[in-house]
C-alpha cells in the first residue's frame, strides 16, 4: 500500500467520520488535561502547604541564628571582634555561605552584640512588684533606625573607647512600663546607661523585634527562688558602636547574627533540600564554613528543620489517601478510552473483516487504524497537556507531559489493538451474542490474576493503613479499583444468566415490548459488557471517594463539637453577668442558653482533677440530646431530698477510679456528698474529661446561702440552635464584658469547624479528591452514554420498522426504556453494592485523620478517623446512571417519532 494511498485513506476517513473524530478528540483532550493537571495540582497544594507551615509559625521558629560566646573569641584584640565594622563584614560573608533553596529575608535580618545574662538595675525608683530588682538585657544592634520611628530624643550614639557610660534607646512600651524617660540613668554592674530616646517599632510582630520580645516590650517574670517572686525584665538598645563596651559587664556577652528564612518562593520539591541545608548548617560542613568566618566556637540554631519535618510527616500521611483517588480516576479514564476503541472496532467490524478477507495484512490494517486514531488523539493530548500547564499552577513539567503523552498513546492504540485482536485471521461472520458468549481461557486466567491482586491489596491495606507511612504503595492504593474490577468481571459472567431466565417467560406472554427488549438486550454484542465494566469501576470509585469526603466532613464536625461542647460557648474565669443569658438567648438562631457552674476539684486518689458540672437537669438534658454528647434523662438527677447522697452522672474514668460508692466533694459553696448512678463518655460542658454532673436545684437546696452568692454564679453558658447569628452573638458578648475584670470569651462551633479546614495542604488535598470523585462520576456517565449511542442507529431502525407494522408511540417508548434498563440497573445496583462492600473491606485500613484534622499525621485527639458508609455517596451516582439511561432512551424515542420511517429505514444505505 503506497504512502499516497495511506494518506488518501486517512483523509477520506477523517472527512467522512467527523463526528467520531470529534468525539474521540474531545475525550482525549479532557482526559489528557485531567491527567496532566493532577500532578501539578498535587505540587500546587503541597507548595502552599509548606509555605503555610513556615509562614504561620512564630518568628522565632522560622529564623536561623548564629552566635559566638565571649569565651570562644580568640582574636589578639578581643574588643576589635565586637566592633560594628567587623560584625558587618562577617554578616556579608555568612550570607554568601547560604545556598539555594535556603533564602533569607534581608530587610528583617539582625546582627549585633547582646548580653546573654541579664544585669540587675539597682535604681530605687524603678518598679519592683514583689521586691527583686528589674533585670536589663543589653543589645548593640544594627539598623535600628530602619526598623523603628524615633518618638522622642535621639538615637543612641557610640561612646568613646573605655567609657563607662553609654546611651540607649527603649521602646515607648518599655518606657511606659518602667517609668523611663529621656535622660533617665540606669546603674548596672560595670556600666551606666543613659536613656537617650524613645522608639516605636515599625513592625513589632516581625522577626526583627518578635524573635526576642524583650527588645520591643518589658515583661514580668518570676524568679527561680523560694518563694517565687515577680520582677520586670526589659531590653536596652545601644548603638552598634558600643558592642566592645558590653564586654566590660558581667552579662556574658555574645555576638549573634539572625536571619529569617524567606519561604515566599519555596516549593514542596525544594523542602527536602532546604532541610538538608539547615542540618548541614547546624551540624555539618556548612557549619564548618560559617566557623571559618564567625569564629571557631560559632553555633547555628534553627527550628525551621523541625517545621519541615512536620510538613514532611503530614505530606507522607496525606499522599496515600490521594493516591487512592489518583488510581481510581486513572483506571476509570483508561477503561473509558479502551472502551471507546473497542466500541469503534465493533462498529467497524464488517468493514475490517471485509478488508482482511480481500487480503489486507494485519500489520497494514493495524497501522492504518493507528494513523487514523493518532491523527486525532495525539494533537488532542498535546492540547490537553498544554492547557493543563497553562491553567494549573505547579513546578514540575515532566510528570504532566508524561501523563498527557500516555493518554495520547492509549487513545491512539485502543482501536488498532482491539481490531488486531478481533481480526487476527479472516473468519466468517458470526453473531457473538452477550447472552450466549463463552469466556475464553485467557479471560479466565486474567480474571483470576486480578482476583489474587485484589485480595492481596485488601489484606495489605487492612494491615498497613494509609497512615502507616513509608510512602505510596501502588497495590494498596489500587485496592478500591481492584475490588470494582473484580465485581465487574463477576457481574459480566452473571449478566447473561438473568437475561436468559427472563426471556423464557417473556416469550410466552402476549405482549411484544417485554420479550423484544429482553431479546435485543441478550443479542447485544459481547463487547456490550465493556460499558458495564467501566460503569462499575467508575461507580465504585465515585462511591468510595464520596464516602471519604463525607467521612472528612463528619470528623471535622465531631472535632468541632468536642472542642466547643455546643453550637457556642461563652465562658470566663469569674461568674458571668446575670444579664448575659437573656441577651444571648435573644440572638437569632439560639434555641436554648444553658448556664453551667464549672469548677475543678482535686481528687482524693491523687489522680487527674475532677470537673464538677452543676446545671439545671431539664435544660442540660435537652442540650445533651441536641449535641449527642452524653444524652441522659433529667429524672436520673432527680433530687433525693434530705441528707441522702446526690445522684451524679460521671465519666467512665471517674466510675473506674471511685466506683459507685458515695464520695465527698468540696466546692467553694460547701461540701457535697454524691453517688454515681450513671456513666456517660461525654458531656457538653467538658467533652471527654473526668467530669461529675450534678443537679443545680439539689445543690441550691443544700447550700441556699453560699450557692446564691454572685461570686459562685455560673462561669459557663452553652448555646444550642441552628444557624446562629455569629455577629449578633459577638456583639452581645462585647456589650456585657465588664470594663474591669477578666474578659468574656466566645467559642463558636462554626469557627472551630472552619479552623480545622484551614491548612492549605489539607484544603488542597480535599479539593483534589473532590475533583477526582466528580471526574470519576463524569466518566461513568460518559461510559453509559457511549454504550447507548453505540446502538442508537439499530434501535432507531427497529422503531421505524415496528411503526410501519402499527406499533403505537407509547409502546415504542416503553421498548426503548426496557431495552436500556437491564444494563443501567445492573450497573447502578452493582455499583452501590460494590461501593458499600469496598468501604466495609477497606475502612479498617483507611485513616482520614491527616485529611480531616490539622496536625493529625496518624490520628488526632479523636484517634483514627475511619471510613464510614455514606448513603448519598452510594446512591446518587447510581441513581444518576439510571436517570441518564432513561433520558437517553426517551429522547431517542421522541426524536424517532418525529422523523419519517422512510428516512430511518434508508440510513443503512448511506455511505
C-alpha positions in Angstrom: 0.0 0.0 0.0 1.7 3.2 -1.1 2.2 6.3 1.0 -0.2 8.3 -1.2 -2.9 5.6 -0.6 -2.3 5.7 3.1 -2.7 9.5 3.2 -5.7 9.4 0.9 -7.5 6.8 3.0 -6.7 8.7 6.2 -8.1 11.9 4.7 -11.2 10.2 3.5 -11.8 8.6 6.9 -11.4 11.8 8.8 -13.8 13.7 6.4 -16.5 11.0 6.4 -16.3 10.4 10.2 -16.1 13.9 11.5 -18.4 13.2 14.4 -16.5 10.1 15.6 -13.2 12.0 15.2 -14.5 15.0 17.2 -15.8 12.8 20.0 -12.5 10.9 20.2 -10.6 14.2 20.2 -12.7 15.7 22.9 -12.5 12.7 25.1 -8.7 12.5 24.7 -8.3 16.3 25.3 -10.3 16.2 28.5 -8.6 13.1 29.8 -5.1 14.4 28.9 -6.0 17.7 30.7 -7.0 15.8 33.9 -4.0 13.5 33.7 -1.6 16.4 33.3 -3.4 18.6 35.8 -3.3 16.0 38.6 0.5 16.1 39.4 0.5 19.9 39.0 -2.4 20.1 41.4 -0.6 18.0 43.9 2.5 20.2 43.6 0.4 23.3 44.0 -1.3 22.4 47.2 1.9 20.9 48.7 3.8 24.1 47.9 1.0 26.2 49.6 1.2 23.7 52.5 5.0 24.1 53.0 4.8 27.9 52.7 2.0 28.0 55.2 3.9 25.7 57.6 6.8 28.1 57.7 4.8 31.4 57.3 2.3 30.7 60.0 5.0 29.7 62.5 6.1 32.3 65.2 9.1 34.4 64.0 11.4 32.7 66.4 10.7 29.3 64.8 11.4 30.4 61.2 14.8 32.0 61.9 18.4 30.9 61.6 20.6 32.2 64.4 24.3 32.1 64.6 26.0 33.0 67.8 29.6 33.2 69.2 30.0 33.3 73.0 32.7 35.5 74.5 34.8 32.6 75.6 35.0 31.4 72.0 36.5 34.7 70.7 40.3 34.0 70.3 41.4 37.2 68.5 44.5 39.0 69.6 42.4 42.1 70.2 39.0 40.8 71.7 37.4 44.2 71.6 38.0 44.5 67.9 35.9 41.4 67.3 32.9 43.2 68.7 33.2 46.4 66.6 30.3 47.2 64.2 32.5 47.1 61.1 33.8 43.6 61.8 30.3 42.3 62.6 29.1 43.8 59.3 31.9 42.1 57.3 31.1 38.8 59.0 27.4 39.3 58.2 28.1 39.7 54.5 30.4 36.7 54.5 27.9 34.5 56.3 25.2 35.4 53.8 27.4 34.2 51.0 27.5 30.7 52.6 23.8 30.2 52.3 23.0 28.1 49.2 19.7 27.6 47.4 17.0 26.8 48.5 18.0 28.5 51.8 16.8 32.1 51.2 16.8 34.7 53.9 14.8 37.9 54.3 17.5 40.6 54.1 15.3 43.5 55.4 14.4 41.7 58.6 17.9 40.3 59.4 19.6 41.4 62.5 23.2 41.2 63.9 25.0 42.7 66.8 26.2 42.1 70.3 24.0 41.2 73.3 24.3 40.2 76.9 23.1 36.6 77.4 22.8 37.2 81.1 20.6 40.0 82.4 22.0 42.7 84.6 20.1 44.0 87.6 19.3 47.7 87.8 19.8 49.0 91.3 18.0 52.3 90.9 15.4 52.6 93.7 12.8 54.4 91.6 12.3 51.5 89.3 9.1 49.4 89.8 9.5 46.2 91.9 6.2 44.2 92.0 7.5 41.8 94.7 11.0 43.1 95.6 13.6 41.8 93.1 15.4 44.4 91.0 14.5 44.8 87.4 16.7 42.8 85.0 18.1 44.5 81.9 19.4 42.9 78.7 21.6 45.0 76.5 21.5 44.9 72.7 24.0 46.7 70.5 22.3 46.0 67.2 22.5 47.3 63.6 19.8 49.0 61.5 17.8 50.3 64.5 16.8 53.5 62.6 15.4 51.4 59.7 13.0 49.4 61.9 11.7 52.0 64.3 10.4 55.6 64.4 12.0 58.0 66.9 9.2 59.3 69.1 11.3 61.4 71.5 15.0 62.2 71.9 17.7 60.8 69.6 19.1 57.5 68.5 22.0 56.2 70.7 25.5 57.4 69.8 28.6 55.3 70.2 30.6 56.2 73.4 34.3 56.7 73.5 36.5 53.7 73.9 36.7 52.7 77.6 33.8 54.9 78.6 31.7 53.6 81.5 28.5 55.4 80.4 26.7 54.6 77.2 23.5 55.8 75.6 20.5 53.5 75.0 17.0 53.8 73.5 13.9 52.0 74.6 10.5 51.4 73.1 7.6 53.5 74.2 6.0 50.4 75.7 9.1 49.7 77.8 9.4 53.3 78.9 5.7 53.3 80.0 6.1 50.1 82.0 9.2 51.0 83.8 8.6 54.8 84.1 11.6 55.7 81.9 12.1 59.0 80.1 14.8 60.7 78.1 17.6 61.5 80.5 16.9 58.6 82.9 20.0 56.8 84.1 20.2 53.1 84.9 23.1 51.9 87.0 24.1 48.4 86.1 27.0 46.3 87.3 30.1 47.7 85.5 28.1 50.1 83.3 25.8 53.2 83.4 23.1 53.5 80.8 21.5 56.9 79.9 18.2 56.8 78.1 18.5 59.0 75.0 15.4 58.2 73.0 12.0 56.5 72.8 11.2 54.3 69.8 8.1 52.9 68.2 8.7 49.7 66.2 7.5 49.7 62.6 6.5 46.0 62.7 6.5 44.7 66.3 5.3 41.3 65.1 8.1 41.0 62.5 11.2 38.9 63.0 13.4 41.9 63.8 11.5 42.6 67.1 9.4 39.5 67.8 12.2 36.9 67.9 13.5 38.5 71.2 10.4 40.2 72.7 12.5 42.0 75.3 13.7 44.4 72.6 10.1 45.6 72.0 8.5 45.5 75.4 9.1 44.8 79.1 7.6 41.7 80.6 7.0 40.4 84.0 8.9 37.3 85.0 9.1 35.0 88.1 12.2 34.3 90.0 13.5 30.8 90.5 13.9 31.1 94.2 11.6 30.1 97.0 9.1 31.6 97.2 9.0 32.7 93.6 8.8 36.5 93.2 7.7 38.6 90.3 10.0 41.1 88.7 10.4 43.1 85.5 12.7 42.3 82.6 13.4 44.7 79.7 15.8 45.4 76.8 18.0 48.4 76.3 19.0 49.2 72.7 22.5 50.6 72.3 24.5 51.9 69.4 26.2 49.2 67.3 29.5 51.0 68.0 29.1 50.2 71.7 29.5 46.4 71.3 33.0 46.4 72.8 31.6 48.2 75.9 29.4 45.2 76.8 32.5 43.0 77.3 33.2 45.0 80.5 30.0 43.9 82.1 29.0 40.6 83.8 26.4 40.0 81.2 28.2 37.1 79.3 28.5 39.0 76.1 28.0 37.2 72.8 27.9 38.1 69.1 24.9 37.0 67.1 23.5 37.0 63.5 19.8 36.4 63.0 18.4 35.5 59.5 14.6 35.0 59.0 14.1 32.2 56.4 12.2 33.5 53.3 9.6 30.9 52.3 7.7 33.0 49.7 9.5 31.3 46.8 9.9 27.9 48.5 8.4 24.9 46.7 7.4 21.5 48.0 10.1 19.9 45.8 12.7 22.1 47.5 11.7 21.3 51.1 13.9 18.2 51.5 16.9 20.1 50.1 16.2 23.0 52.4 16.1 20.7 55.4 19.5 19.2 54.4 21.0 22.7 54.1 19.8 23.5 57.6 21.0 20.3 59.1 24.4 20.9 57.5 24.4 24.4 58.8 23.7 23.2 62.4 25.9 20.1 62.5 27.8 19.6 59.2 30.0 21.0 56.5 28.1 24.3 56.2 28.8 25.0 60.0 32.5 24.5 59.4 32.4 27.2 56.7 30.5 29.5 59.0 33.0 29.0 61.7 35.7 30.0 59.3 34.1 33.4 59.1 32.5 34.0 62.5 34.9 32.1 64.8 35.8 28.6 65.8 33.1 28.5 68.5 30.2 29.6 66.3 26.9 27.8 66.8 23.9 27.7 64.5 20.4 27.0 65.6 17.1 26.9 63.8 13.6 25.4 64.3 12.9 25.5 60.6 14.1 21.9 60.1 11.6 20.8 62.7 8.8 22.6 60.8 9.9 20.9 57.6 9.8 17.6 59.4 6.3 18.2 60.5 5.3 19.1 56.9 7.0 16.0 55.6 5.1 13.8 58.0 1.8 15.4 57.1 2.7 15.1 53.4 3.5 11.5 53.7 0.3 10.8 55.6 -1.9 12.6 53.0 -0.2 11.1 50.0 -1.6 7.5 50.3 -5.2 8.8 50.6 -4.7 11.0 47.5 -3.1 8.0 45.7 -6.4 6.1 46.1 -8.2 8.8 44.2 -5.4 9.0 41.6 -5.5 5.3 40.9 -9.3 5.3 40.8 -9.8 8.2 38.3 -6.8 7.0 36.3 -8.2 3.5 35.9 -11.7 4.7 35.1 -10.3 7.1 32.4 -8.2 4.3 30.9 -11.1 1.9 30.8 -13.3 4.5 29.1 -10.6 5.1 26.5 -10.2 1.4 25.9 -14.0 1.0 25.7 -14.1 3.8 23.1 -11.6 1.9 21.0 -13.5 -1.4 21.5 -16.8 0.2 20.5 -15.3 1.7 17.4 -13.8 -1.6 16.5 -17.1 -3.3 16.9 -18.9 -0.6 14.9 -16.4 -1.0 12.0 -16.2 -4.8 12.3 -17.8 -5.6 8.9 -15.5 -3.1 7.2 -12.4 -4.5 8.8 -13.5 -8.1 8.2 -14.0 -7.3 4.5 -10.6 -5.7 4.3 -9.0 -8.8 5.8 -10.9 -11.1 3.5 -9.7 -9.1 0.5 -6.0 -9.5 1.5 -5.2 -6.6 3.8 -2.4 -7.6 6.1 -2.8 -7.4 9.9 0.2 -5.1 10.2 -1.1 -2.8 7.5 -4.6 -2.7 8.9 -3.3 -2.0 12.4 -1.0 0.7 11.1 -3.9 2.4 9.1 -6.1 2.4 12.2 -3.3 3.7 14.4 -2.7 6.5 11.9 -6.4 7.4 11.9 -6.6 7.4 15.7 -3.3 9.1 16.2 -4.1 11.9 13.8 -6.9 12.9 16.3 -5.7 11.6 19.6 -2.1 12.9 19.6 -2.9 16.6 18.8 -5.8 16.4 21.3 -3.5 15.0 24.0 -0.9 17.7 23.3 -3.6 20.4 23.5 -4.9 19.0 26.8 -1.5 18.7 28.3 -0.5 22.2 27.2 -3.8 23.6 28.6 -3.1 22.0 32.0 0.4 23.5 32.0 -1.1 27.0 31.3 -4.1 26.8 33.6 -2.9 24.8 36.6 0.0 26.2 38.7 2.8 23.9 39.5 6.5 23.4 39.4 7.2 20.1 37.7 6.5 19.8 34.0 7.8 16.3 33.2 5.2 14.3 35.1 2.4 16.3 33.4 3.9 15.8 30.0 4.3 12.0 30.6 0.7 11.8 31.7 -0.6 13.6 28.7 1.6 11.5 26.4 0.4 8.3 28.0 -3.2 9.5 27.4 -2.5 10.2 23.7 -0.8 6.9 23.3 -3.7 5.0 24.8 -6.2 6.9 22.7 -4.1 6.0 19.6 -3.6 2.3 20.3 -7.0 1.4 21.8 -8.7 1.0 18.4 -5.9 -0.8 16.4 -5.1 -3.2 19.2 -8.7 -4.2 19.7 -9.1 -4.6 15.9 -5.9 -6.7 15.7 -7.2 -9.0 18.4 -10.6 -9.4 16.7 -9.2 -9.9 13.2 -6.1 -11.9 13.7 -7.3 -14.2 10.9 -10.1 -13.8 8.4 -13.2 -15.5 9.6 -16.8 -15.9 8.5 -19.3 -13.5 10.1 -20.8 -15.0 13.2 -23.0 -13.3 15.8 -21.4 -13.1 19.3 -24.4 -12.5 21.5 -23.9 -11.4 25.0 -26.3 -14.0 26.4 -24.6 -16.9 24.7 -20.9 -15.9 24.6 -18.5 -18.2 26.3 -15.5 -16.7 28.1 -12.1 -17.9 26.8 -9.4 -19.5 28.9 -7.3 -16.4 28.6 -10.0 -14.3 30.0 -10.5 -16.7 32.9 -6.7 -16.6 33.7 -6.7 -12.8 33.6 -9.7 -12.6 35.9 -8.2 -15.0 38.4 -5.0 -12.9 38.3 -6.9 -9.7 39.1 -8.8 -11.5 41.8 -5.5 -12.5 43.5 -4.1 -9.0 43.2 -7.3 -7.5 44.7 -7.3 -9.9 47.6 -3.6 -9.1 48.3 -4.3 -5.3 48.1 -7.3 -5.5 50.6 -5.2 -7.6 53.1 -2.2 -5.2 52.7 -4.4 -2.1 53.2 -6.2 -3.5 56.3 -2.8 -4.4 57.8 -0.8 -1.3 57.0 -3.4 1.5 56.9 -2.9 4.6 54.7 -1.4 6.4 57.7 1.3 3.8 58.3 3.9 5.9 56.5 6.6 4.6 54.1 5.3 6.3 51.0 2.7 5.3 48.5 2.2 1.6 47.9 0.7 1.2 44.4 -1.0 -2.1 45.2 -2.6 -0.7 48.4 -3.7 2.5 46.7 -5.3 0.5 43.9 -7.4 -1.7 46.3 -10.8 0.0 45.7 -10.2 -0.1 41.9 -9.3 -3.8 42.0 -12.4 -4.6 44.1 -14.5 -2.7 41.5 -12.8 -4.6 38.6 -13.4 -8.0 40.3 -17.0 -7.2 40.9 -17.5 -6.0 37.3 -15.9 -9.2 36.0 -18.2 -11.3 38.2 -21.3 -9.4 37.1 -20.2 -9.7 33.4 -20.2 -13.5 33.9 -23.5 -13.5 35.7 -25.3 -10.9 33.4 -26.3 -13.4 30.7 -28.0 -15.7 33.2 -30.9 -13.4 34.3 -31.4 -12.4 30.7 -31.8 -16.0 29.6 -34.1 -16.7 32.6 -36.3 -13.7 32.0 -36.5 -14.3 28.2 -38.3 -17.6 28.6 -41.4 -16.5 30.4 -41.5 -13.3 28.4 -41.6 -15.4 25.2 -44.8 -17.0 26.4 -46.6 -13.7 27.1 -48.9 -11.9 24.6 -47.1 -8.6 24.9 -44.4 -7.5 22.5 -42.3 -5.0 24.2 -41.0 -7.1 27.1 -39.9 -10.0 25.0 -38.4 -7.8 22.3 -36.5 -5.7 24.8 -35.0 -8.8 26.6 -34.2 -10.4 23.3 -32.4 -7.4 22.0 -30.5 -7.0 25.3 -29.4 -10.6 25.1 -28.4 -10.4 21.4 -26.2 -7.3 22.1 -22.6 -8.0 21.0 -20.2 -9.4 23.6 -18.4 -6.0 23.6 -21.5 -4.5 25.3 -20.1 -5.8 28.6 -17.3 -3.2 28.4 -19.5 -0.3 29.4 -20.7 -2.3 32.4 -17.0 -2.8 33.4 -16.4 0.9 33.1 -19.6 1.8 34.9 -18.9 -0.5 37.9 -15.4 0.7 38.4 -16.4 4.3 38.0 -19.3 4.0 40.4 -17.2 2.1 42.9 -14.6 4.9 42.7 -17.1 7.6 43.0 -19.0 6.0 45.9 -15.7 5.3 47.7 -14.5 8.8 47.2 -17.8 10.4 48.2 -17.7 8.4 51.4 -14.1 9.6 52.0 -15.3 13.2 51.7 -18.3 12.6 53.9 -16.1 11.0 56.5 -13.8 14.0 56.5 -16.8 16.4 57.0 -18.2 14.2 59.8 -14.8 14.0 61.6 -14.5 17.8 61.5 -18.0 18.3 62.8 -17.3 15.9 65.6 -13.9 17.5 66.4 -15.5 21.0 66.5 -18.3 19.8 68.7 -15.9 18.1 71.1 -13.9 21.4 71.3 -16.9 23.6 72.0 -19.4 21.3 73.5 -22.4 23.1 71.8 -23.1 25.5 69.0 -21.5 28.2 71.0 -19.7 28.6 74.4 -19.4 31.7 76.5 -17.1 31.4 79.4 -14.9 33.5 81.8 -12.6 33.0 84.8 -15.2 34.6 87.0 -19.0 34.4 87.2 -20.8 35.6 84.1 -23.1 38.8 84.2 -26.6 37.9 85.0 -28.0 39.9 82.0 -25.8 38.0 79.6 -28.0 34.9 79.4 -31.1 37.0 78.5 -29.0 38.9 75.9 -27.7 35.8 74.1 -31.0 34.0 74.3 -32.5 36.8 72.2 -29.9 36.3 69.4 -31.4 34.9 66.2 -30.9 31.2 65.9 -30.4 30.5 69.6 -32.9 27.9 70.8 -31.5 27.4 74.4 -29.0 29.1 76.6 -27.9 26.8 79.5 -25.9 28.3 82.4 -23.4 26.0 84.0 -21.2 26.1 87.1 -17.9 24.5 86.1 -15.2 24.1 88.6 -12.1 21.9 89.1 -11.9 19.7 92.1 -8.8 17.9 93.4 -9.2 14.1 93.6 -8.6 12.1 96.7 -6.7 9.4 94.9 -4.0 11.8 93.6 -5.0 11.3 90.0 -6.2 13.8 87.4 -8.6 16.5 88.8 -12.4 16.2 88.5 -14.5 18.7 86.6 -17.6 19.5 88.7 -20.5 20.4 86.4 -23.7 21.8 88.0 -26.6 22.6 85.8 -30.4 22.5 85.6 -31.3 18.9 84.5 -34.2 19.6 82.1 -32.3 22.3 80.1 -29.0 20.5 80.2 -30.5 17.2 79.2 -32.1 18.9 76.1 -28.7 20.3 75.3 -27.0 16.9 75.6 -29.6 15.3 73.3 -29.3 18.0 70.8 -25.5 17.7 70.6 -25.3 13.9 71.0 -22.8 14.3 73.9 -23.8 12.1 76.7 -27.6 12.2 76.4 -29.5 11.4 79.6 -32.9 11.8 81.2 -33.5 14.6 83.7 -35.0 12.1 86.0 -31.6 10.5 86.5 -30.6 13.6 88.5 -33.8 14.0 90.5 -33.3 15.5 93.9 -33.4 12.6 96.5 -34.3 15.0 99.4 -32.9 15.0 102.9 -29.3 14.2 103.5 -29.1 11.4 101.1 -26.2 11.5 98.6 -26.9 13.4 95.4 -27.2 11.3 92.3 -24.4 12.1 89.8 -23.7 11.2 86.2 -19.9 10.7 85.8 -17.5 9.8 83.1 -16.3 6.2 82.7 -12.9 7.0 84.1 -14.4 8.5 87.2 -16.5 5.5 87.7 -13.5 3.2 87.2 -11.5 5.3 89.7 -14.0 5.6 92.5 -16.8 3.1 91.8 -20.4 3.7 92.8 -19.9 4.3 96.5 -20.8 7.7 97.9 -17.9 10.3 97.8 -17.4 13.8 99.2 -16.5 16.9 97.1 -15.6 20.3 98.5 -16.6 23.1 96.0 -16.5 26.8 97.0 -20.0 26.9 98.4 -19.8 23.8 100.7 -19.4 20.1 100.9 -21.4 17.8 98.6 -21.8 14.0 99.1 -22.5 12.4 95.7 -23.2 8.9 94.5 -22.5 8.0 90.8 -25.7 6.5 89.3 -24.8 6.5 85.5 -21.8 6.9 83.3 -21.5 8.9 80.0 -18.5 9.2 77.8 -19.0 12.9 77.1 -20.9 15.9 78.4 -21.3 19.3 76.7 -19.6 21.2 79.5 -16.5 19.0 79.5 -16.4 16.6 76.5 -14.1 13.7 77.2 -13.0 14.9 80.6 -13.2 13.4 84.1 -16.5 15.1 85.0 -19.2 14.8 87.7 -22.6 16.2 86.7 -25.0 17.3 89.4 -28.5 18.8 89.7 -28.3 22.6 90.3 -31.5 22.5 92.3 -30.2 19.9 94.7 -27.1 21.9 95.3 -29.1 25.0 95.9 -31.3 23.2 98.4 -28.3 22.0 100.4 -26.4 25.4 100.4 -29.0 28.1 99.8 -26.9 31.0 101.0 -23.5 30.4 99.6 -24.8 28.9 96.3 -26.8 32.1 95.6 -23.8 34.4 96.2 -22.8 36.3 93.0 -19.2 35.0 93.4 -20.4 31.5 93.0 -22.5 32.1 89.8 -22.3 30.3 86.5 -19.0 30.6 84.7 -20.1 28.9 81.5 -23.0 29.5 79.1 -23.7 26.8 76.5 -25.9 27.7 73.5 -27.9 25.3 71.2 -29.7 26.2 68.0 -29.3 26.3 64.2 -27.7 29.0 62.1 -26.6 31.2 65.0 -26.0 34.8 64.1 -22.3 35.0 65.0 -22.1 38.7 64.6 -25.0 39.4 66.9 -23.7 36.9 69.4 -20.2 38.6 69.4 -21.9 42.0 69.9 -23.9 40.7 72.8 -20.8 39.3 74.5 -18.9 42.5 73.9 -21.7 44.6 75.3 -21.7 42.6 78.6 -18.0 42.3 79.1 -17.1 44.3 82.2 -14.7 47.2 81.9 -12.6 45.9 84.8 -12.1 42.2 85.2 -11.4 39.2 83.1 -12.8 39.3 79.6 -15.6 37.1 78.4 -14.6 34.6 75.8 -16.7 33.2 73.0 -16.1 29.9 71.1 -18.2 29.1 68.1 -18.6 25.6 66.7 -18.7 27.0 63.2 -15.4 28.9 63.7 -13.8 25.9 65.2 -15.0 23.8 62.2 -13.6 26.4 59.7 -10.3 26.4 61.6 -10.0 22.6 61.1 -10.0 23.1 57.4 -7.5 26.0 57.4 -4.4 24.1 56.4 -3.6 24.6 52.7 -2.2 21.1 52.5 -5.5 19.6 53.7 -7.6 22.0 51.7 -5.8 21.3 48.5 -5.8 17.5 49.0 -9.6 17.6 49.8 -10.3 19.7 46.7 -8.2 17.4 44.5 -10.0 14.4 45.9 -13.4 16.1 45.3 -12.3 16.8 41.7 -11.3 13.2 41.2 -14.7 12.0 42.5 -16.6 14.3 40.2 -14.4 13.3 37.3 -15.0 9.6 38.1 -18.7 10.2 38.1 -18.5 12.0 34.9 -16.6 9.2 33.2 -19.2 6.8 34.5 -22.0 8.7 32.8 -19.9 9.1 29.7 -19.4 5.3 29.5 -23.1 4.8 29.7 -23.8 7.5 27.1 -21.3 5.9 24.7 -22.8 2.5 25.1 -26.3 3.8 24.5 -25.3 5.9 21.5 -23.4 2.9 20.0 -26.6 1.0 19.5 -28.7 4.1 18.7 -28.9 3.6 14.9 -30.1 0.0 15.2 -32.7 0.9 17.8 -33.9 3.8 15.6 -34.3 1.5 12.6 -36.1 -1.1 14.7 -38.6 1.5 15.9 -39.2 2.6 12.3 -39.9 -0.9 11.2 -42.2 -1.6 14.1 -44.1 1.7 13.4 -44.7 0.6 9.8 -46.3 -2.5 11.3 -48.6 -0.5 13.6 -46.6 -0.1 16.9 -48.1 2.8 18.9 -45.6 5.5 20.0 -46.2 4.7 23.7 -45.1 1.1 23.2 -42.1 2.4 21.3 -41.0 4.5 24.2 -41.6 1.6 26.5 -39.5 -0.6 24.3 -36.6 1.9 24.4 -36.7 2.2 28.1 -36.9 -1.6 28.8 -34.0 -2.3 26.4 -31.8 0.3 28.2 -32.8 -0.6 31.7 -31.2 -4.0 32.2 -27.6 -2.8 31.9 -28.3 0.5 33.7 -30.0 -1.2 36.6 -27.3 -3.8 36.9 -24.6 -1.2 36.9 -26.5 1.0 39.4 -27.2 -1.8 41.8 -23.8 -3.4 41.4 -22.1 0.0 41.8 -23.9 0.7 45.1 -23.4 -2.8 46.5 -19.7 -3.0 45.4 -19.1 0.5 46.8 -20.6 -0.5 50.2 -18.5 -3.7 50.2 -15.3 -1.8 49.3 -15.9 0.7 52.1 -16.5 -2.1 54.6 -13.5 -4.1 53.5 -11.1 -1.2 53.4 -12.4 1.0 56.3 -10.0 -0.6 58.8 -7.0 0.5 56.7 -8.2 4.0 55.8 -7.3 6.7 58.3 -8.8 10.0 57.2 -7.3 12.0 60.1 -4.5 13.5 58.0 -7.1 15.0 55.6 -9.7 15.9 58.2 -7.8 17.3 61.2 -4.7 19.6 61.1 -1.5 18.2 62.5 -3.0 14.7 62.7 -0.5 12.7 60.7 -1.8 9.5 62.1 -4.8 10.2 64.2 -5.5 13.3 66.2 -7.1 13.8 69.6 -10.1 11.9 68.4 -7.9 9.0 67.3 -8.0 7.5 63.9 -10.8 8.7 61.6 -12.2 5.7 59.9 -14.2 5.5 56.7 -17.9 5.1 57.1 -20.6 4.3 54.5 -22.4 7.4 53.2 -25.8 6.7 51.7 -25.8 9.7 49.5 -22.4 8.9 48.0 -23.6 5.3 47.3 -27.0 6.1 45.8 -26.7 9.4 44.0 -24.1 8.2 41.3 -26.1 5.0 40.8 -29.3 7.0 40.5 -27.7 9.3 38.0 -26.8 6.3 35.8 -30.4 5.1 35.7 -31.8 8.6 35.1 -29.3 9.2 32.3 -30.3 5.9 30.7 -34.0 6.8 30.9 -33.4 10.3 29.5 -31.3 9.0 26.5 -33.9 6.3 25.7 -36.8 8.6 25.9 -35.0 11.3 23.9 -34.2 8.8 21.2 -37.8 7.6 21.1 -39.0 11.2 20.9 -36.7 12.1 18.1 -37.5 8.9 16.2 -41.3 9.7 16.4 -40.7 13.0 14.6 -38.8 11.5 11.7 -40.3 9.7 8.7 -40.0 6.0 8.6 -38.6 6.1 5.0 -35.7 8.3 6.2 -34.9 6.0 9.1 -35.0 2.8 7.0 -32.7 4.1 4.4 -30.0 5.1 6.9 -28.0 1.9 6.3 -27.7 2.8 2.6 -25.8 6.0 3.2 -22.0 5.9 2.6 
